[in-house]
Amino acid sequence: MTDIAVSAPFGAAGLTARALKGQALAGSCPDSARADKWQILRDLTDTRHDYGLSDRAVAVLSALLSFYPDDELAGDGNLIVFPSNQSLCSRAHGISEPTLRRHLTSLVQSGLLVRRDSPNGKRYARRDGDGEITKAFGFDLSALLAHASQLREKAKVMRQERRLCQDLREQITLLRRDVCKTIEFAIEEALPGPWAQLLEDYARLAAPLKRRASLEELQAAYQAIFSLNETVHKNLKLKINFKNMNGNAANSERHKQDSKPIPYSDSEKSSPDWNEDASPDDNKDPQHSDEAPYSRSQEKTDDGGIKSPSPEARSTLRGESPGSSPSNKWMDMKLHLKTVLDACPQLQACQPDPIISWAGLVEAADRACLALGISESAWTEARNRMGVYAAAVTIATIVQRADVIQSPGGYLRALTAKDGFTPLAAIEALMRKKVKPDV
């Protein structure tokens, strides 16, 4: 394509340095230049900010390119398009005419378009007798074709930077998750170390990332959280003894549990428990009994069962004042292992063998703690505070209501912290729900 002389705009608009540069670039576009017009548009979409263009300006350029008949822009062809403003507004999805003129001006000022105005400012073309265009007035796309290679390189760099930013965002999110949960684990397990300070450091780095954060900002955020993650894991490796943590819910091994737990440990006698004040006759091997050890104030029935305590004793077990709890039908039943299993049938799923003894119930509760994610420390504390059997029955009620308990470990700790807590009320509620007729 031969050089074209400077083209001054119609009307009051004057020439600008960038417009003159665009005209010079259009005039120097080689005849051998070839580029797909839609690929140029995609490259410009990614690099539009470098040219000071908005997304609406790119949409206007897309409408303008649609008036060029071929998909490929060729340097040896006629690259002037001459649609009217009305036609451009229609192809730009109904954009208003003032907005259209504003964005056309921004495209010309960026040097990507060149105006070839007619004497009266209208856009049209003159044709010969064969219908071939001999002269056209409108927008020259030669400058856009001349920018094609530059746009392609810029877009390549931009896309690589965008992918890098996306990768950094993902890595920052994963490192934040690792740091947060590691510190929570260390605090929950009461491991020695500067965990409070590390938690404060994490809080300062946990601010949401800006939606349009630059690559430099993301790199700085990544380096900060990466350094904190290294410090956290270094402290964890120094303080934790992995060999003695097989009972933790995060490990695949289950911790060892005595199949014949001693129902009367010192720690259990000092806290409210079913085993408190038990008589020597009640201190049976749980492997050979399906009855829960209870207080000596209970009476044996003719069939060997255990009567439920009186309302006054039941109130004492619940930590209430005598007479404050009304009697109900379930509390008049015998307290057998079968009653607990009928109220909490879901516990059986945690045990491969049928539960036929109180020791089996304790072992099933032990397995349930692993399945629910309850830490060994929470399970041990519950057994020490409530007693082995009361803690096992409490786990059974949690398993039965697992669909409504969001944090089983926290729920168990909250129940353990209650003075005088027993799972009798929970068993009673589950039994009432089970026998309630469907409406």
N, C-alpha and C positions, 0 to 999 in steps of 0.2 A: 504494500500500500504506500502511495506517495505521501509526502508531507502535505498537511492541510494548513492553510493560513489561519491566523488567529480569528476566532469567531466571537464577536461581541454580542452580548445578550440583548434581546428586545426590551424596550421600556426603560424604566428608571434604574434598573439593576445595573451595577458596574462590574468590571472585571476584578478578580482577586488573584493573589499569587498562586493559591492551590488550584484555581480553575485554569490558569495559564499553564501550570505544570501538567494538569490532566490533558489539556489540549496538545501540549508538546509530546506527552507520552503516547497519545492516540495517533499522532502523526508519525511517530517512530515505530509503530507496531509493525513487525515484519509480515510479509505476505504468507510466509510459511507457518505462522502461528495457528495452532489448533487447540481447542479446549471445549469440553462439554459444559454447556451453560449451566446445567443444574448442579454439576460438581463445583463450579465456581461459586454458585449460590450457597451450597453447603459449607464450603470453606469460609466464605464471607460471614455466614451465620456464626461460626465459631470465633472469628477474629473481628467482629464488627466494632468492638469497643476500641480497638486500635485505630479505627478510622472515625471515631466519634459518632457512630450510627446507632440508632435504637432498633429494636426488633420490628417496629412499625415501618421504619425506612427499608429494612430488608424485605418486608412483605410487599412494599410498593415496587421494589426492584424485581421481585418475583413476578408481579403482575406485568411489569414492563417487558421482562424476558419472554413471557408467554406470547407476545406479539411477534417475536422473531420466529419465522417459520421452521427453521431447522434446530435440532438439539445441539449441534456443534457450531460454535462460533469460528469463522475462518477469516484470517487476515486479508485474504484476497477477495472477500465478498463485500456486499453493501451491508454494513452493520448499523444503519440508521433505522430506528423504529419511530413511527409517527402516530400513535393512538391519541384520540382526544381525551380530555380530562374525564368526560363522562364514561368513556369506555374503560379507562384506567380505574375509576372509582368502582365500577361494576365488578371488575376482575380482582380488585383488592377487597372484596367482600363488603362492599357498601361503605367504604371510608368516605368521610365528608371531603368536599372539594378543597376547603381551606387547609385541612390536614394533609391532603394529597400534595398540594403546592409546597407546603412547608417541608415535607420529606423529600420531594424532588429536589428542592434547593439544597438540602443537606447532602444528597448524593452527588450533586454537581460540585458543591464546595469541598467534598472529600476527594475529588479528583477521579472518581470511578465512572462518572458520566460526563459527557460533553454535550452542551446545547448547540444545536445547529438551527438557529431561529430564522424564520422566513422574514421578508420585509414587514409583514403585518403581525408577526408573532404567532401565526397559526401553524399547525403541523399538517403537512400534506406532502404528496409526492407527484412528480410529473413523469408521464410515461410516453413512450414513443408509439408508433403505429402498430408495433407487435405486442404492445402491452408491457414491455420491459421498463423498469424504473430507470430514468435517466438522471433525476435529481430528487433528493428528499430533504425535508426539513423536519427535524424532531430531535431525538436523543441518540447520540452516537455511542455504541457499545465498544468501540475500539480500545478505549482506555481500560475498560473492564477486562478485555482479553489480554491486554498488555500486563495487567496486574495478576494474571492467573497463576503464574509460577510463584510469585511472591506470596500470594494468598495460600497456595498449597503448602509451602514451607512453614508459614506462620501457623496454619491450622494444624499441621503435624505436631509442632512443638506444643501448641495449646492442648491438643488431645492427650499427649503424653503427660503434661502437667496435670490435667484433670484426672487421669487415671492414678497418678501418684498421690494426688490429694485424696482420692477415694480410698486408696490403700492405707494412707496414713490415718484417715478417720476410722477405718475398721480396726487398725492396730491400737489406736488410742482407746477405743471402746473396749476391746478385749483386755488390754492392760489395766484399765480402770476396774473392770469386773474382777480380774485376778487379785488386784491389790485390795479392793474392798472386802471380798470374801475371805481372803487370807487373814486380814486384820480381825475380822469378825470371828473367825475360827480361833485365832490366838487368844482373843479376849474371852471367848466362851469357855475355852479350855484352861483359862487362868495361867497361861504360859508366861514366864518372866521375860521382860523385854520392854522397850520404850514404845509400847503399842499406842498409848494415848497420844504421844507426840506424833507418831506416824499417822494416826487417824486425823490429826489436825492438818498435817501436811497434805494428806489426800484430799481433805475438804477444800483446801485452797486450789487444788488442781482439778476439782470435779465440776467446775463451771461449764455450762453447755458451750459447745463450740459455735462460733459464728457461722451462719449459713453460707456466707461468702468469704470465709477465712482464706487468706493467701497461703501459698505454699510455704513461705517463710514462717508464718504464724503456726501452721500445722506442724512443721518440723520442730519448732521450739516446744510446742505442747507435747509432742511425742518424746523428745529427749528428756523433758522433765518427768513425765510419768514413767518412762523406762528406767530412769535413775532411781525413782522411788520404788519401783517394783524390785529392782536389784537389792536395794536396802532391806525391804520387807522380807524377801526370801532368804537373804543372808542371816537375818535375825531368827527366822523360823528354823533354819538348818542348825543354828548354834544352840537353840533352846529346846527343840523337840527331840524326843527319843522315839524314833519310829518303831523300834523293836518292841516297845511296850504299849503299842496303841492298836493292837489287833481288834479290840472291841469297838473302835470308833465306827460310826455308821458310814464313813466315807470309804472304808476298806471292804474288800470282798470277804475276808475271813470274819467269822463270828467269834465273839469272845467266849471263853469257857465258862460254863455255869454248872455248879454242883447240882447233880440230879436229885440230891436229897438235901435241900436247904434246911438249915437249922432255924426252926421257927421262933426261937426265943433268944436272940442275940441281945447283948447289953443295950445296944443302940435302939433296938425295937422296944425294949421294956420302958425306956425313958420317954417314949412318945406315944400319943394316942394310937392304939392298934387293936386289931381283933385279938391278938395274942396276950394282951395285958391281963395280968392277974389270972392267967389260965391255971387250972389245976393240973396235977401230975397226970391224971387220967386222960386229959385232953392232949397231952404232949406226945402224940402218936407219930409214927413214921408216915408222912404224907403219901408215900408210894402205896400204902395199904389202906387208905381211907378216902372216901369221896365226900367227907364233911370238912368244912372249914373249922379250924380251931377257934373256939370262942371263949367267952369269960366263964368263970366258975359259977356265976349267978344264973347261967342258963340251965335248963332242965332237960334231961334226956326223955325222949318219947319211947313208947313201947317198942316201936320198930327200929330203934337205934338212931333215929334222927335227932336233930337239935331244934328245940323250939326257939322262935325268935324272941328277943329280949322284950321286957315290959316296956311300955311307953316311956317310963322314967329312964330306964337304962338306955333305951334307944336314943332319947334326947341327949343323954350324956355322951354316947358314942358320936353323935353328930356335932357335939360342941354346943348344944343348946341347953337352955334352962329346963328343968323338969316341967312337963305339962305344956310346953310351948309348941310341940309338934303333934298334930292330930293323928289318931290311929288310922290305918288304912288296911285294905284287904291283903296286900302283898306282904306287909310286915308280920302278918299272922301265919304266913307259910313257913315251912321248914327251910333252913338255909343249907341246901345241898349243892354240890358241884353241878348237878344237872340244872339247877335253877340259874346259875351263872351262864352255863352254856346255852340254855334256852333263850336267855336275854341277849346274849352276845354270840350268835352263831358264826359271825364272820371270823372270829378268832381261830376256828378250826382250820381255815385256809392257810394259816401261818405255820401249821404243824403237819408234817407228812404222815404221822401216825395218829390214830384217834386219841383224843384227850380223855383218859379214864381215871386220872388222879389229880390231886392238887399240885403235885410236882410236875405233872404234864402241863397243867395250866401255866405254871411259872415258866416252864421252858418255852411254851408257845408265846407267852408275853415277851420273853427274851428275844425270840425271833421277830416278833412284831415290831419291837423297837428298831431293829435294823431296817425293816421294810418301811417304816414310817419316817426314818431319818432322825430318830431320837438319839441323842448322844449318850455314851456310856455313863458320863458324869450325871446327867439328869436321871437316868434309870437307877443308878446306884443311890443317889440322894433320895429318890422316891421310896426305895426299899428300906433305907435306913429310917426315914421319917414315918412312913405308913406301916411298915412291916412287909414281909415278902408277899404274903397272900393278898393283903389289901392293895398293894402296888400292882400285883398281877391282874386283879379284878379291875383296877382302874385302867390299865392298859387295854383290857378287853372292852371296856366301855368306849375308850377312845377309838379303837379299831372299828367298833360298830357304828360310830358317828364320824368316821373319817371324811365323809363327803361334805360335812359342814364345819369341820375344824381345819382352819387354814394352816396353823402351825402346831403340829402335835407336840413337838419338844417344848415350845413355850407354854402350851396349855398344861402339860404335865408339870412343869416347874411351878406354874401358878397354883395348881391344886396342891402340890407338895408344900408350898409356903403357907397354906391355910392351916391355922391351928385347929386340931381336932377333926380334920377332914377324914371321912370314910366314903367309899363308893356305894354305900347302901342306897342313897337317894337316886343315883344314876341308874342302878340296877332296877330300882322300883319304877322309874320313869320308862325305862325300856320295856319292862314287863307290861305296864299299862298300855303302852303304844302297841304292843304285840297283840294283846287281847281285845283291843278296841275294835268293835265291829265296823266294817266298811259301810259308809253311807251311800 
